[in-house]
Amino acid sequence: MIFFPIGFSNFSSSPLVLHSEPLFAEKGVRLYIKRDDLLCPQEPSGNKWRKLAYNLFEMNAQKKKRVLTFGGAYSNHLAAVAAAGKQYDFETIGVVRGETTDASNATLLTAEHNGMQLHFVDRQQYSKKYHANFLDSLRDQYGDFYLLPEGGTNRFAMKGASEIVAETRRQLGYAPDFFCLPAGTGGTAAGMIGALEKGQKVVAISVLKGDFMWSEIERLLCEFRPGASYAGQYVVQNNYHFGGYAKWTLPLIHFIEEMRDLHGLPLDPVYTGKSFYAVWDLARKDFFPRGSTVVALHTGGLQGLAGFRERFHLL
Ligand SMILES: *Cc1c(COP(=O)(O)O)cnc(C)c1O
């Protein structure tokens, strides 16, 4: 593989757009939307591209020519890795949690079309995916590979995500008070927290049910910025999961439709629908002090909409 870094040095920044709406005017809050969904004209885009780019440099440095990674049947990460493999001409293997019967959904069909080899495993096997025996058996079958963890989160991914902070500051001319974004593995949030200036805060909206996200981000930060302290510079919102990962309710769907119809803003029900819902709700509840500047990060993930429409005939 020759990874020619179209990214980064001659990467265009994603647009930063001022969002005007009476709610925010009334609350004295300036809201900007950072459109990482528009970072690249095609997949891989969004936070998945931010997380992949330095991994591709690293893979190149290690002289590996195939990536193996993990995900569920509707994974934005698998979609992004497959698209990157096609674009930069390296082999991709996706270990998918589930049965081959899931293989007909839009995400996996597109991944296969982009040349990804799919390897299906049941839930039990999937839960042991990082065990040495399993990885060895995959190496026997596919040859040596660059291993990317589920969701693509590692220190190279955090480095890529961290660049959002400085990029936004350049665009705005000053450092915004808050960055709000959805958290799945927490890798994007941890990367951004590791780049904050004093006084800035990240609000990570967990799209999973449970209260483990804060410690998960803490753990990732220790890996990314050993010894540094970001105490008080991030909060996790655990009340906007809408039932759990990839679960949804009608109020969430209505919010997504309203954003699309009133503002032309496309959101998905797994990540950005939930995080934007949270930003609106937090503004209503006076979470953001008057006079503050809030940047809501649109992390992308719109490829998942096709699968959602297939399954539920909504949106
Ligand atoms: C994967 C994904 C996330 C979660 O990112 P993490 O770094 O795993 O927290 C958020 N938004 C979108 C659109 C995603 O695809």
The ligand as an SDF file (V2000), in Angstrom:
LIG
                    3D

 15 15  0  0  0  0  0  0  0  0999 V2000
  -18.3480    5.8970   16.0750 C   0  0  0  0  0  0  0  0  0  0  0  0
  -19.0920    7.1490   16.1890 C   0  0  0  0  0  0  0  0  0  0  0  0
  -19.1120    7.8980   17.3730 C   0  0  0  0  0  0  0  0  0  0  0  0
  -18.4380    7.4300   18.6270 C   0  0  0  0  0  0  0  0  0  0  0  0
  -17.0970    7.7500   18.6320 O   0  0  0  0  0  0  0  0  0  0  0  0
  -16.1630    7.2300   19.8150 P   0  0  0  0  0  0  0  0  0  0  0  0
  -14.8280    7.7640   19.5010 O   0  0  0  0  0  0  0  0  0  0  0  0
  -16.1890    5.7120   19.7420 O   0  0  0  0  0  0  0  0  0  0  0  0
  -16.7370    7.6890   21.0870 O   0  0  0  0  0  0  0  0  0  0  0  0
  -19.7970    9.1010   17.3830 C   0  0  0  0  0  0  0  0  0  0  0  0
  -20.4570    9.5280   16.3020 N   0  0  0  0  0  0  0  0  0  0  0  0
  -20.4770    8.8280   15.1520 C   0  0  0  0  0  0  0  0  0  0  0  0
  -21.2460    9.3520   14.0100 C   0  0  0  0  0  0  0  0  0  0  0  0
  -19.7990    7.6200   15.0490 C   0  0  0  0  0  0  0  0  0  0  0  0
  -19.8340    6.9280   13.8990 O   0  0  0  0  0  0  0  0  0  0  0  0
  1  2  1  0
  2  3  1  0
  2 14  2  0
  3  4  1  0
  3 10  2  0
  4  5  1  0
  5  6  1  0
  6  7  2  0
  6  8  1  0
  6  9  1  0
 10 11  1  0
 11 12  2  0
 12 13  1  0
 12 14  1  0
 14 15  1  0
M  END
$$$$
